[in-house]
Amino acid sequence: MATKPKKSTRKPNAAFMKPVQPDAVLGVVVGTKPLPRTELTKKLWVYIKKNNLQDKKVRTQINADDALKAVFGGKAKVSMFEMTKLVSKHVK
């Protein structure tokens, strides 16, 4: 009987765990304290869900309110994939 190779526990990527500093524009949405990118993304989604900003028909689209419009460079609608690229411009 063959034994299965042991699965190694997945180690988190150090670059994602390193705290980043949101600028003032992004700080309105996620807070101004440094936090890892993973937490930043979670807080962003909490904000989106709380304010019902996910499009009802096209679930991959985010409808920006005034605070998110500033983060998204003035765009009223962005895809969730484009969102990460736009947010990365607001962290140090």
PDB file of N, CA, C and O in Angstrom:
ATOM      1  N   MET A   1       0.840  -1.187   0.000  1.00  0.00           N
ATOM      2  CA  MET A   1       0.000   0.000   0.000  1.00  0.00           C
ATOM      3  C   MET A   1       0.889   1.256   0.000  1.00  0.00           C
ATOM      4  O   MET A   1       1.730   1.431   0.882  1.00  0.00           O
ATOM      5  N   ALA A   2       0.695   2.092  -0.967  1.00  0.00           N
ATOM      6  CA  ALA A   2       1.511   3.301  -1.093  1.00  0.00           C
ATOM      7  C   ALA A   2       1.017   4.376  -0.133  1.00  0.00           C
ATOM      8  O   ALA A   2      -0.186   4.522   0.086  1.00  0.00           O
ATOM      9  N   THR A   3       1.939   5.111   0.424  1.00  0.00           N
ATOM     10  CA  THR A   3       1.544   6.191   1.329  1.00  0.00           C
ATOM     11  C   THR A   3       1.582   7.507   0.564  1.00  0.00           C
ATOM     12  O   THR A   3       2.423   7.717  -0.309  1.00  0.00           O
ATOM     13  N   LYS A   4       0.676   8.360   0.906  1.00  0.00           N
ATOM     14  CA  LYS A   4       0.615   9.677   0.271  1.00  0.00           C
ATOM     15  C   LYS A   4       1.746  10.547   0.794  1.00  0.00           C
ATOM     16  O   LYS A   4       2.074  10.507   1.979  1.00  0.00           O
ATOM     17  N   PRO A   5       2.350  11.345  -0.110  1.00  0.00           N
ATOM     18  CA  PRO A   5       3.361  12.278   0.408  1.00  0.00           C
ATOM     19  C   PRO A   5       2.691  13.332   1.287  1.00  0.00           C
ATOM     20  O   PRO A   5       1.578  13.783   1.018  1.00  0.00           O
ATOM     21  N   LYS A   6       3.403  13.703   2.338  1.00  0.00           N
ATOM     22  CA  LYS A   6       2.839  14.697   3.257  1.00  0.00           C
ATOM     23  C   LYS A   6       2.734  16.051   2.574  1.00  0.00           C
ATOM     24  O   LYS A   6       3.658  16.494   1.891  1.00  0.00           O
ATOM     25  N   LYS A   7       1.602  16.695   2.768  1.00  0.00           N
ATOM     26  CA  LYS A   7       1.447  18.053   2.235  1.00  0.00           C
ATOM     27  C   LYS A   7       2.174  19.019   3.154  1.00  0.00           C
ATOM     28  O   LYS A   7       1.993  18.992   4.371  1.00  0.00           O
ATOM     29  N   SER A   8       2.985  19.860   2.569  1.00  0.00           N
ATOM     30  CA  SER A   8       3.641  20.866   3.401  1.00  0.00           C
ATOM     31  C   SER A   8       2.669  22.013   3.620  1.00  0.00           C
ATOM     32  O   SER A   8       1.896  22.359   2.727  1.00  0.00           O
ATOM     33  N   THR A   9       2.709  22.590   4.786  1.00  0.00           N
ATOM     34  CA  THR A   9       1.819  23.708   5.049  1.00  0.00           C
ATOM     35  C   THR A   9       2.262  24.889   4.211  1.00  0.00           C
ATOM     36  O   THR A   9       3.456  25.159   4.079  1.00  0.00           O
ATOM     37  N   ARG A  10       1.327  25.567   3.665  1.00  0.00           N
ATOM     38  CA  ARG A  10       1.617  26.681   2.767  1.00  0.00           C
ATOM     39  C   ARG A  10       2.092  27.880   3.567  1.00  0.00           C
ATOM     40  O   ARG A  10       1.441  28.301   4.523  1.00  0.00           O
ATOM     41  N   LYS A  11       3.220  28.421   3.171  1.00  0.00           N
ATOM     42  CA  LYS A  11       3.761  29.589   3.854  1.00  0.00           C
ATOM     43  C   LYS A  11       3.283  30.844   3.154  1.00  0.00           C
ATOM     44  O   LYS A  11       3.331  30.908   1.925  1.00  0.00           O
ATOM     45  N   PRO A  12       2.819  31.854   3.895  1.00  0.00           N
ATOM     46  CA  PRO A  12       2.378  33.090   3.260  1.00  0.00           C
ATOM     47  C   PRO A  12       3.549  33.835   2.632  1.00  0.00           C
ATOM     48  O   PRO A  12       4.668  33.813   3.146  1.00  0.00           O
ATOM     49  N   ASN A  13       3.272  34.490   1.519  1.00  0.00           N
ATOM     50  CA  ASN A  13       4.285  35.272   0.829  1.00  0.00           C
ATOM     51  C   ASN A  13       4.656  36.471   1.697  1.00  0.00           C
ATOM     52  O   ASN A  13       3.782  37.231   2.114  1.00  0.00           O
ATOM     53  N   ALA A  14       5.935  36.639   1.967  1.00  0.00           N
ATOM     54  CA  ALA A  14       6.397  37.705   2.856  1.00  0.00           C
ATOM     55  C   ALA A  14       6.053  39.088   2.318  1.00  0.00           C
ATOM     56  O   ALA A  14       5.808  40.009   3.097  1.00  0.00           O
ATOM     57  N   ALA A  15       6.033  39.244   0.998  1.00  0.00           N
ATOM     58  CA  ALA A  15       5.713  40.551   0.409  1.00  0.00           C
ATOM     59  C   ALA A  15       4.267  40.953   0.712  1.00  0.00           C
ATOM     60  O   ALA A  15       3.986  42.138   0.894  1.00  0.00           O
ATOM     61  N   PHE A  16       3.355  39.990   0.768  1.00  0.00           N
ATOM     62  CA  PHE A  16       1.960  40.301   1.080  1.00  0.00           C
ATOM     63  C   PHE A  16       1.773  40.612   2.554  1.00  0.00           C
ATOM     64  O   PHE A  16       0.863  41.355   2.922  1.00  0.00           O
ATOM     65  N   MET A  17       2.629  40.049   3.403  1.00  0.00           N
ATOM     66  CA  MET A  17       2.475  40.231   4.840  1.00  0.00           C
ATOM     67  C   MET A  17       3.168  41.497   5.347  1.00  0.00           C
ATOM     68  O   MET A  17       2.922  41.931   6.472  1.00  0.00           O
ATOM     69  N   LYS A  18       4.029  42.087   4.524  1.00  0.00           N
ATOM     70  CA  LYS A  18       4.738  43.300   4.932  1.00  0.00           C
ATOM     71  C   LYS A  18       3.751  44.463   4.986  1.00  0.00           C
ATOM     72  O   LYS A  18       3.041  44.707   4.010  1.00  0.00           O
ATOM     73  N   PRO A  19       3.690  45.183   6.103  1.00  0.00           N
ATOM     74  CA  PRO A  19       2.738  46.296   6.192  1.00  0.00           C
ATOM     75  C   PRO A  19       3.025  47.394   5.163  1.00  0.00           C
ATOM     76  O   PRO A  19       4.175  47.758   4.916  1.00  0.00           O
ATOM     77  N   VAL A  20       1.951  47.903   4.577  1.00  0.00           N
ATOM     78  CA  VAL A  20       2.051  49.033   3.650  1.00  0.00           C
ATOM     79  C   VAL A  20       1.283  50.208   4.243  1.00  0.00           C
ATOM     80  O   VAL A  20       0.347  50.019   5.020  1.00  0.00           O
ATOM     81  N   GLN A  21       1.679  51.408   3.875  1.00  0.00           N
ATOM     82  CA  GLN A  21       1.061  52.621   4.411  1.00  0.00           C
ATOM     83  C   GLN A  21       0.090  53.199   3.381  1.00  0.00           C
ATOM     84  O   GLN A  21       0.521  53.667   2.328  1.00  0.00           O
ATOM     85  N   PRO A  22      -1.230  53.172   3.672  1.00  0.00           N
ATOM     86  CA  PRO A  22      -2.187  53.803   2.759  1.00  0.00           C
ATOM     87  C   PRO A  22      -2.007  55.321   2.768  1.00  0.00           C
ATOM     88  O   PRO A  22      -1.729  55.907   3.814  1.00  0.00           O
ATOM     89  N   ASP A  23      -2.163  55.960   1.605  1.00  0.00           N
ATOM     90  CA  ASP A  23      -2.097  57.421   1.577  1.00  0.00           C
ATOM     91  C   ASP A  23      -3.423  57.998   2.087  1.00  0.00           C
ATOM     92  O   ASP A  23      -4.325  57.246   2.457  1.00  0.00           O
ATOM     93  N   ALA A  24      -3.539  59.312   2.107  1.00  0.00           N
ATOM     94  CA  ALA A  24      -4.725  59.971   2.672  1.00  0.00           C
ATOM     95  C   ALA A  24      -6.001  59.607   1.920  1.00  0.00           C
ATOM     96  O   ALA A  24      -7.055  59.448   2.535  1.00  0.00           O
ATOM     97  N   VAL A  25      -5.916  59.474   0.598  1.00  0.00           N
ATOM     98  CA  VAL A  25      -7.101  59.158  -0.218  1.00  0.00           C
ATOM     99  C   VAL A  25      -7.638  57.768   0.119  1.00  0.00           C
ATOM    100  O   VAL A  25      -8.837  57.597   0.338  1.00  0.00           O
ATOM    101  N   LEU A  26      -6.748  56.779   0.161  1.00  0.00           N
ATOM    102  CA  LEU A  26      -7.151  55.411   0.505  1.00  0.00           C
ATOM    103  C   LEU A  26      -7.461  55.291   1.995  1.00  0.00           C
ATOM    104  O   LEU A  26      -8.275  54.456   2.393  1.00  0.00           O
ATOM    105  N   GLY A  27      -6.826  56.109   2.811  1.00  0.00           N
ATOM    106  CA  GLY A  27      -7.044  56.097   4.253  1.00  0.00           C
ATOM    107  C   GLY A  27      -8.480  56.397   4.646  1.00  0.00           C
ATOM    108  O   GLY A  27      -8.940  55.951   5.697  1.00  0.00           O
ATOM    109  N   VAL A  28      -9.196  57.149   3.815  1.00  0.00           N
ATOM    110  CA  VAL A  28     -10.610  57.444   4.074  1.00  0.00           C
ATOM    111  C   VAL A  28     -11.423  56.148   4.079  1.00  0.00           C
ATOM    112  O   VAL A  28     -12.394  56.028   4.825  1.00  0.00           O
ATOM    113  N   VAL A  29     -11.031  55.184   3.253  1.00  0.00           N
ATOM    114  CA  VAL A  29     -11.777  53.936   3.115  1.00  0.00           C
ATOM    115  C   VAL A  29     -11.298  52.864   4.092  1.00  0.00           C
ATOM    116  O   VAL A  29     -12.119  52.212   4.737  1.00  0.00           O
ATOM    117  N   VAL A  30      -9.972  52.670   4.212  1.00  0.00           N
ATOM    118  CA  VAL A  30      -9.447  51.549   5.002  1.00  0.00           C
ATOM    119  C   VAL A  30      -8.759  51.950   6.297  1.00  0.00           C
ATOM    120  O   VAL A  30      -8.346  51.079   7.062  1.00  0.00           O
ATOM    121  N   GLY A  31      -8.626  53.238   6.561  1.00  0.00           N
ATOM    122  CA  GLY A  31      -7.915  53.685   7.753  1.00  0.00           C
ATOM    123  C   GLY A  31      -6.497  54.100   7.402  1.00  0.00           C
ATOM    124  O   GLY A  31      -6.002  53.790   6.319  1.00  0.00           O
ATOM    125  N   THR A  32      -5.848  54.798   8.316  1.00  0.00           N
ATOM    126  CA  THR A  32      -4.535  55.366   8.015  1.00  0.00           C
ATOM    127  C   THR A  32      -3.375  54.576   8.594  1.00  0.00           C
ATOM    128  O   THR A  32      -2.220  54.914   8.334  1.00  0.00           O
ATOM    129  N   LYS A  33      -3.646  53.527   9.376  1.00  0.00           N
ATOM    130  CA  LYS A  33      -2.573  52.732   9.975  1.00  0.00           C
ATOM    131  C   LYS A  33      -1.964  51.783   8.942  1.00  0.00           C
ATOM    132  O   LYS A  33      -2.672  51.289   8.064  1.00  0.00           O
ATOM    133  N   PRO A  34      -0.644  51.522   9.043  1.00  0.00           N
ATOM    134  CA  PRO A  34      -0.028  50.541   8.143  1.00  0.00           C
ATOM    135  C   PRO A  34      -0.627  49.154   8.376  1.00  0.00           C
ATOM    136  O   PRO A  34      -0.845  48.755   9.520  1.00  0.00           O
ATOM    137  N   LEU A  35      -0.892  48.418   7.293  1.00  0.00           N
ATOM    138  CA  LEU A  35      -1.430  47.079   7.405  1.00  0.00           C
ATOM    139  C   LEU A  35      -0.986  46.254   6.206  1.00  0.00           C
ATOM    140  O   LEU A  35      -0.684  46.813   5.152  1.00  0.00           O
ATOM    141  N   PRO A  36      -0.940  44.915   6.353  1.00  0.00           N
ATOM    142  CA  PRO A  36      -0.541  44.054   5.225  1.00  0.00           C
ATOM    143  C   PRO A  36      -1.533  44.177   4.062  1.00  0.00           C
ATOM    144  O   PRO A  36      -2.700  44.516   4.262  1.00  0.00           O
ATOM    145  N   ARG A  37      -1.058  43.900   2.859  1.00  0.00           N
ATOM    146  CA  ARG A  37      -1.914  43.989   1.670  1.00  0.00           C
ATOM    147  C   ARG A  37      -3.155  43.107   1.786  1.00  0.00           C
ATOM    148  O   ARG A  37      -4.229  43.468   1.303  1.00  0.00           O
ATOM    149  N   THR A  38      -3.003  41.954   2.426  1.00  0.00           N
ATOM    150  CA  THR A  38      -4.135  41.049   2.576  1.00  0.00           C
ATOM    151  C   THR A  38      -5.238  41.700   3.413  1.00  0.00           C
ATOM    152  O   THR A  38      -6.417  41.613   3.071  1.00  0.00           O
ATOM    153  N   GLU A  39      -4.850  42.347   4.504  1.00  0.00           N
ATOM    154  CA  GLU A  39      -5.824  43.027   5.366  1.00  0.00           C
ATOM    155  C   GLU A  39      -6.418  44.243   4.658  1.00  0.00           C
ATOM    156  O   GLU A  39      -7.603  44.543   4.809  1.00  0.00           O
ATOM    157  N   LEU A  40      -5.591  44.934   3.892  1.00  0.00           N
ATOM    158  CA  LEU A  40      -6.071  46.102   3.145  1.00  0.00           C
ATOM    159  C   LEU A  40      -7.182  45.678   2.182  1.00  0.00           C
ATOM    160  O   LEU A  40      -8.213  46.343   2.086  1.00  0.00           O
ATOM    161  N   THR A  41      -6.967  44.574   1.475  1.00  0.00           N
ATOM    162  CA  THR A  41      -7.966  44.065   0.535  1.00  0.00           C
ATOM    163  C   THR A  41      -9.237  43.651   1.274  1.00  0.00           C
ATOM    164  O   THR A  41     -10.342  43.917   0.799  1.00  0.00           O
ATOM    165  N   LYS A  42      -9.091  43.003   2.434  1.00  0.00           N
ATOM    166  CA  LYS A  42     -10.265  42.605   3.225  1.00  0.00           C
ATOM    167  C   LYS A  42     -11.072  43.828   3.648  1.00  0.00           C
ATOM    168  O   LYS A  42     -12.298  43.841   3.531  1.00  0.00           O
ATOM    169  N   LYS A  43     -10.376  44.862   4.143  1.00  0.00           N
ATOM    170  CA  LYS A  43     -11.078  46.072   4.589  1.00  0.00           C
ATOM    171  C   LYS A  43     -11.771  46.767   3.426  1.00  0.00           C
ATOM    172  O   LYS A  43     -12.856  47.324   3.589  1.00  0.00           O
ATOM    173  N   LEU A  44     -11.153  46.736   2.265  1.00  0.00           N
ATOM    174  CA  LEU A  44     -11.743  47.333   1.072  1.00  0.00           C
ATOM    175  C   LEU A  44     -13.038  46.612   0.716  1.00  0.00           C
ATOM    176  O   LEU A  44     -14.041  47.251   0.398  1.00  0.00           O
ATOM    177  N   TRP A  45     -13.017  45.281   0.770  1.00  0.00           N
ATOM    178  CA  TRP A  45     -14.226  44.512   0.467  1.00  0.00           C
ATOM    179  C   TRP A  45     -15.308  44.690   1.530  1.00  0.00           C
ATOM    180  O   TRP A  45     -16.495  44.689   1.206  1.00  0.00           O
ATOM    181  N   VAL A  46     -14.917  44.841   2.783  1.00  0.00           N
ATOM    182  CA  VAL A  46     -15.906  45.114   3.839  1.00  0.00           C
ATOM    183  C   VAL A  46     -16.623  46.427   3.519  1.00  0.00           C
ATOM    184  O   VAL A  46     -17.846  46.517   3.630  1.00  0.00           O
ATOM    185  N   TYR A  47     -15.853  47.440   3.123  1.00  0.00           N
ATOM    186  CA  TYR A  47     -16.416  48.751   2.756  1.00  0.00           C
ATOM    187  C   TYR A  47     -17.365  48.616   1.552  1.00  0.00           C
ATOM    188  O   TYR A  47     -18.453  49.191   1.545  1.00  0.00           O
ATOM    189  N   ILE A  48     -16.940  47.857   0.546  1.00  0.00           N
ATOM    190  CA  ILE A  48     -17.750  47.684  -0.666  1.00  0.00           C
ATOM    191  C   ILE A  48     -19.061  46.975  -0.335  1.00  0.00           C
ATOM    192  O   ILE A  48     -20.124  47.391  -0.795  1.00  0.00           O
ATOM    193  N   LYS A  49     -18.992  45.922   0.447  1.00  0.00           N
ATOM    194  CA  LYS A  49     -20.198  45.161   0.809  1.00  0.00           C
ATOM    195  C   LYS A  49     -21.124  45.988   1.707  1.00  0.00           C
ATOM    196  O   LYS A  49     -22.341  45.981   1.524  1.00  0.00           O
ATOM    197  N   LYS A  50     -20.537  46.701   2.681  1.00  0.00           N
ATOM    198  CA  LYS A  50     -21.337  47.494   3.621  1.00  0.00           C
ATOM    199  C   LYS A  50     -22.139  48.571   2.897  1.00  0.00           C
ATOM    200  O   LYS A  50     -23.277  48.861   3.264  1.00  0.00           O
ATOM    201  N   ASN A  51     -21.536  49.162   1.865  1.00  0.00           N
ATOM    202  CA  ASN A  51     -22.186  50.247   1.132  1.00  0.00           C
ATOM    203  C   ASN A  51     -22.869  49.787  -0.154  1.00  0.00           C
ATOM    204  O   ASN A  51     -23.245  50.619  -0.980  1.00  0.00           O
ATOM    205  N   ASN A  52     -23.036  48.479  -0.336  1.00  0.00           N
ATOM    206  CA  ASN A  52     -23.684  47.902  -1.520  1.00  0.00           C
ATOM    207  C   ASN A  52     -23.134  48.483  -2.822  1.00  0.00           C
ATOM    208  O   ASN A  52     -23.892  48.964  -3.664  1.00  0.00           O
ATOM    209  N   LEU A  53     -21.826  48.435  -2.980  1.00  0.00           N
ATOM    210  CA  LEU A  53     -21.198  49.023  -4.160  1.00  0.00           C
ATOM    211  C   LEU A  53     -20.890  47.994  -5.246  1.00  0.00           C
ATOM    212  O   LEU A  53     -20.440  48.361  -6.332  1.00  0.00           O
ATOM    213  N   GLN A  54     -21.129  46.709  -4.968  1.00  0.00           N
ATOM    214  CA  GLN A  54     -20.926  45.692  -5.991  1.00  0.00           C
ATOM    215  C   GLN A  54     -22.139  45.711  -6.918  1.00  0.00           C
ATOM    216  O   GLN A  54     -23.279  45.701  -6.454  1.00  0.00           O
ATOM    217  N   ASP A  55     -21.892  45.737  -8.227  1.00  0.00           N
ATOM    218  CA  ASP A  55     -22.971  45.806  -9.204  1.00  0.00           C
ATOM    219  C   ASP A  55     -23.891  44.590  -9.063  1.00  0.00           C
ATOM    220  O   ASP A  55     -23.415  43.470  -8.879  1.00  0.00           O
ATOM    221  N   LYS A  56     -25.199  44.808  -9.148  1.00  0.00           N
ATOM    222  CA  LYS A  56     -26.179  43.725  -8.949  1.00  0.00           C
ATOM    223  C   LYS A  56     -26.168  42.726 -10.105  1.00  0.00           C
ATOM    224  O   LYS A  56     -26.318  41.524  -9.882  1.00  0.00           O
ATOM    225  N   LYS A  57     -25.991  43.210 -11.343  1.00  0.00           N
ATOM    226  CA  LYS A  57     -26.033  42.321 -12.516  1.00  0.00           C
ATOM    227  C   LYS A  57     -24.669  41.754 -12.860  1.00  0.00           C
ATOM    228  O   LYS A  57     -24.519  40.546 -13.043  1.00  0.00           O
ATOM    229  N   VAL A  58     -23.677  42.623 -12.947  1.00  0.00           N
ATOM    230  CA  VAL A  58     -22.314  42.193 -13.280  1.00  0.00           C
ATOM    231  C   VAL A  58     -21.514  42.209 -11.978  1.00  0.00           C
ATOM    232  O   VAL A  58     -20.985  43.247 -11.581  1.00  0.00           O
ATOM    233  N   ARG A  59     -21.429  41.056 -11.320  1.00  0.00           N
ATOM    234  CA  ARG A  59     -20.864  40.978  -9.969  1.00  0.00           C
ATOM    235  C   ARG A  59     -19.374  41.312  -9.912  1.00  0.00           C
ATOM    236  O   ARG A  59     -18.849  41.567  -8.827  1.00  0.00           O
ATOM    237  N   THR A  60     -18.681  41.317 -11.049  1.00  0.00           N
ATOM    238  CA  THR A  60     -17.255  41.642 -11.038  1.00  0.00           C
ATOM    239  C   THR A  60     -17.014  43.143 -11.120  1.00  0.00           C
ATOM    240  O   THR A  60     -15.866  43.584 -11.066  1.00  0.00           O
ATOM    241  N   GLN A  61     -18.077  43.938 -11.250  1.00  0.00           N
ATOM    242  CA  GLN A  61     -17.953  45.392 -11.345  1.00  0.00           C
ATOM    243  C   GLN A  61     -18.209  46.039  -9.982  1.00  0.00           C
ATOM    244  O   GLN A  61     -19.088  45.614  -9.233  1.00  0.00           O
ATOM    245  N   ILE A  62     -17.426  47.070  -9.678  1.00  0.00           N
ATOM    246  CA  ILE A  62     -17.589  47.842  -8.447  1.00  0.00           C
ATOM    247  C   ILE A  62     -18.061  49.232  -8.848  1.00  0.00           C
ATOM    248  O   ILE A  62     -17.405  49.909  -9.640  1.00  0.00           O
ATOM    249  N   ASN A  63     -19.205  49.663  -8.300  1.00  0.00           N
ATOM    250  CA  ASN A  63     -19.722  51.007  -8.533  1.00  0.00           C
ATOM    251  C   ASN A  63     -19.158  51.906  -7.440  1.00  0.00           C
ATOM    252  O   ASN A  63     -19.451  51.715  -6.259  1.00  0.00           O
ATOM    253  N   ALA A  64     -18.362  52.870  -7.830  1.00  0.00           N
ATOM    254  CA  ALA A  64     -17.661  53.699  -6.851  1.00  0.00           C
ATOM    255  C   ALA A  64     -18.550  54.795  -6.270  1.00  0.00           C
ATOM    256  O   ALA A  64     -19.298  55.449  -6.996  1.00  0.00           O
ATOM    257  N   ASP A  65     -18.460  54.991  -4.943  1.00  0.00           N
ATOM    258  CA  ASP A  65     -19.060  56.168  -4.323  1.00  0.00           C
ATOM    259  C   ASP A  65     -17.984  57.260  -4.337  1.00  0.00           C
ATOM    260  O   ASP A  65     -16.928  57.075  -4.942  1.00  0.00           O
ATOM    261  N   ASP A  66     -18.238  58.380  -3.684  1.00  0.00           N
ATOM    262  CA  ASP A  66     -17.292  59.504  -3.741  1.00  0.00           C
ATOM    263  C   ASP A  66     -15.904  59.132  -3.205  1.00  0.00           C
ATOM    264  O   ASP A  66     -14.890  59.517  -3.787  1.00  0.00           O
ATOM    265  N   ALA A  67     -15.862  58.386  -2.097  1.00  0.00           N
ATOM    266  CA  ALA A  67     -14.576  58.017  -1.503  1.00  0.00           C
ATOM    267  C   ALA A  67     -13.790  57.083  -2.430  1.00  0.00           C
ATOM    268  O   ALA A  67     -12.580  57.243  -2.592  1.00  0.00           O
ATOM    269  N   LEU A  68     -14.469  56.119  -3.031  1.00  0.00           N
ATOM    270  CA  LEU A  68     -13.777  55.188  -3.921  1.00  0.00           C
ATOM    271  C   LEU A  68     -13.433  55.817  -5.264  1.00  0.00           C
ATOM    272  O   LEU A  68     -12.452  55.426  -5.896  1.00  0.00           O
ATOM    273  N   LYS A  69     -14.226  56.787  -5.706  1.00  0.00           N
ATOM    274  CA  LYS A  69     -13.915  57.481  -6.967  1.00  0.00           C
ATOM    275  C   LYS A  69     -12.539  58.125  -6.889  1.00  0.00           C
ATOM    276  O   LYS A  69     -11.781  58.112  -7.858  1.00  0.00           O
ATOM    277  N   ALA A  70     -12.222  58.689  -5.724  1.00  0.00           N
ATOM    278  CA  ALA A  70     -10.908  59.310  -5.533  1.00  0.00           C
ATOM    279  C   ALA A  70      -9.803  58.255  -5.623  1.00  0.00           C
ATOM    280  O   ALA A  70      -8.739  58.512  -6.187  1.00  0.00           O
ATOM    281  N   VAL A  71     -10.057  57.077  -5.068  1.00  0.00           N
ATOM    282  CA  VAL A  71      -9.076  55.988  -5.120  1.00  0.00           C
ATOM    283  C   VAL A  71      -8.943  55.459  -6.551  1.00  0.00           C
ATOM    284  O   VAL A  71      -7.842  55.130  -6.991  1.00  0.00           O
ATOM    285  N   PHE A  72     -10.055  55.376  -7.271  1.00  0.00           N
ATOM    286  CA  PHE A  72     -10.076  54.812  -8.624  1.00  0.00           C
ATOM    287  C   PHE A  72      -9.728  55.835  -9.702  1.00  0.00           C
ATOM    288  O   PHE A  72      -9.926  55.567 -10.887  1.00  0.00           O
ATOM    289  N   GLY A  73      -9.224  56.980  -9.321  1.00  0.00           N
ATOM    290  CA  GLY A  73      -8.817  57.985 -10.299  1.00  0.00           C
ATOM    291  C   GLY A  73      -9.983  58.623 -11.027  1.00  0.00           C
ATOM    292  O   GLY A  73      -9.851  58.992 -12.194  1.00  0.00           O
ATOM    293  N   GLY A  74     -11.131  58.761 -10.360  1.00  0.00           N
ATOM    294  CA  GLY A  74     -12.288  59.424 -10.946  1.00  0.00           C
ATOM    295  C   GLY A  74     -13.224  58.503 -11.706  1.00  0.00           C
ATOM    296  O   GLY A  74     -14.257  58.955 -12.199  1.00  0.00           O
ATOM    297  N   LYS A  75     -12.889  57.220 -11.815  1.00  0.00           N
ATOM    298  CA  LYS A  75     -13.749  56.276 -12.541  1.00  0.00           C
ATOM    299  C   LYS A  75     -14.961  55.909 -11.686  1.00  0.00           C
ATOM    300  O   LYS A  75     -14.839  55.685 -10.481  1.00  0.00           O
ATOM    301  N   ALA A  76     -16.139  55.850 -12.331  1.00  0.00           N
ATOM    302  CA  ALA A  76     -17.363  55.510 -11.611  1.00  0.00           C
ATOM    303  C   ALA A  76     -17.532  54.007 -11.470  1.00  0.00           C
ATOM    304  O   ALA A  76     -18.153  53.544 -10.513  1.00  0.00           O
ATOM    305  N   LYS A  77     -16.987  53.230 -12.412  1.00  0.00           N
ATOM    306  CA  LYS A  77     -17.096  51.772 -12.395  1.00  0.00           C
ATOM    307  C   LYS A  77     -15.747  51.171 -12.743  1.00  0.00           C
ATOM    308  O   LYS A  77     -15.095  51.592 -13.699  1.00  0.00           O
ATOM    309  N   VAL A  78     -15.331  50.178 -11.956  1.00  0.00           N
ATOM    310  CA  VAL A  78     -14.115  49.430 -12.274  1.00  0.00           C
ATOM    311  C   VAL A  78     -14.366  47.945 -12.030  1.00  0.00           C
ATOM    312  O   VAL A  78     -15.240  47.582 -11.243  1.00  0.00           O
ATOM    313  N   SER A  79     -13.604  47.093 -12.701  1.00  0.00           N
ATOM    314  CA  SER A  79     -13.714  45.654 -12.429  1.00  0.00           C
ATOM    315  C   SER A  79     -12.909  45.364 -11.167  1.00  0.00           C
ATOM    316  O   SER A  79     -12.007  46.120 -10.805  1.00  0.00           O
ATOM    317  N   MET A  80     -13.241  44.273 -10.510  1.00  0.00           N
ATOM    318  CA  MET A  80     -12.531  43.944  -9.270  1.00  0.00           C
ATOM    319  C   MET A  80     -11.064  43.630  -9.544  1.00  0.00           C
ATOM    320  O   MET A  80     -10.238  43.725  -8.636  1.00  0.00           O
ATOM    321  N   PHE A  81     -10.724  43.257 -10.774  1.00  0.00           N
ATOM    322  CA  PHE A  81      -9.332  42.974 -11.130  1.00  0.00           C
ATOM    323  C   PHE A  81      -8.561  44.280 -11.342  1.00  0.00           C
ATOM    324  O   PHE A  81      -7.394  44.390 -10.968  1.00  0.00           O
ATOM    325  N   GLU A  82      -9.221  45.252 -11.937  1.00  0.00           N
ATOM    326  CA  GLU A  82      -8.611  46.567 -12.143  1.00  0.00           C
ATOM    327  C   GLU A  82      -8.465  47.298 -10.808  1.00  0.00           C
ATOM    328  O   GLU A  82      -7.544  48.093 -10.622  1.00  0.00           O
ATOM    329  N   MET A  83      -9.378  47.020  -9.890  1.00  0.00           N
ATOM    330  CA  MET A  83      -9.375  47.677  -8.585  1.00  0.00           C
ATOM    331  C   MET A  83      -8.048  47.490  -7.859  1.00  0.00           C
ATOM    332  O   MET A  83      -7.516  48.450  -7.300  1.00  0.00           O
ATOM    333  N   THR A  84      -7.504  46.277  -7.855  1.00  0.00           N
ATOM    334  CA  THR A  84      -6.254  46.022  -7.138  1.00  0.00           C
ATOM    335  C   THR A  84      -5.110  46.846  -7.726  1.00  0.00           C
ATOM    336  O   THR A  84      -4.250  47.330  -6.991  1.00  0.00           O
ATOM    337  N   LYS A  85      -5.100  47.003  -9.039  1.00  0.00           N
ATOM    338  CA  LYS A  85      -4.055  47.793  -9.697  1.00  0.00           C
ATOM    339  C   LYS A  85      -4.187  49.267  -9.296  1.00  0.00           C
ATOM    340  O   LYS A  85      -3.183  49.927  -9.028  1.00  0.00           O
ATOM    341  N   LEU A  86      -5.406  49.780  -9.254  1.00  0.00           N
ATOM    342  CA  LEU A  86      -5.627  51.181  -8.900  1.00  0.00           C
ATOM    343  C   LEU A  86      -5.322  51.445  -7.434  1.00  0.00           C
ATOM    344  O   LEU A  86      -4.806  52.509  -7.091  1.00  0.00           O
ATOM    345  N   VAL A  87      -5.635  50.490  -6.565  1.00  0.00           N
ATOM    346  CA  VAL A  87      -5.384  50.643  -5.137  1.00  0.00           C
ATOM    347  C   VAL A  87      -3.881  50.649  -4.851  1.00  0.00           C
ATOM    348  O   VAL A  87      -3.417  51.363  -3.961  1.00  0.00           O
ATOM    349  N   SER A  88      -3.126  49.855  -5.604  1.00  0.00           N
ATOM    350  CA  SER A  88      -1.673  49.772  -5.346  1.00  0.00           C
ATOM    351  C   SER A  88      -0.971  51.105  -5.571  1.00  0.00           C
ATOM    352  O   SER A  88       0.131  51.308  -5.061  1.00  0.00           O
ATOM    353  N   LYS A  89      -1.573  52.005  -6.314  1.00  0.00           N
ATOM    354  CA  LYS A  89      -0.988  53.343  -6.516  1.00  0.00           C
ATOM    355  C   LYS A  89      -1.094  54.220  -5.265  1.00  0.00           C
ATOM    356  O   LYS A  89      -0.436  55.256  -5.162  1.00  0.00           O
ATOM    357  N   HIS A  90      -1.931  53.790  -4.317  1.00  0.00           N
ATOM    358  CA  HIS A  90      -2.185  54.586  -3.112  1.00  0.00           C
ATOM    359  C   HIS A  90      -1.523  54.029  -1.865  1.00  0.00           C
ATOM    360  O   HIS A  90      -1.881  54.415  -0.752  1.00  0.00           O
ATOM    361  N   VAL A  91      -0.562  53.127  -2.032  1.00  0.00           N
ATOM    362  CA  VAL A  91       0.171  52.594  -0.867  1.00  0.00           C
ATOM    363  C   VAL A  91       1.663  52.814  -1.044  1.00  0.00           C
ATOM    364  O   VAL A  91       2.172  52.882  -2.163  1.00  0.00           O
ATOM    365  N   LYS A  92       2.355  52.923   0.089  1.00  0.00           N
ATOM    366  CA  LYS A  92       3.812  53.124   0.068  1.00  0.00           C
ATOM    367  C   LYS A  92       4.486  51.908   0.662  1.00  0.00           C
ATOM    368  O   LYS A  92       5.713  51.861   0.745  1.00  0.00           O
TER     369      LYS A  92
END
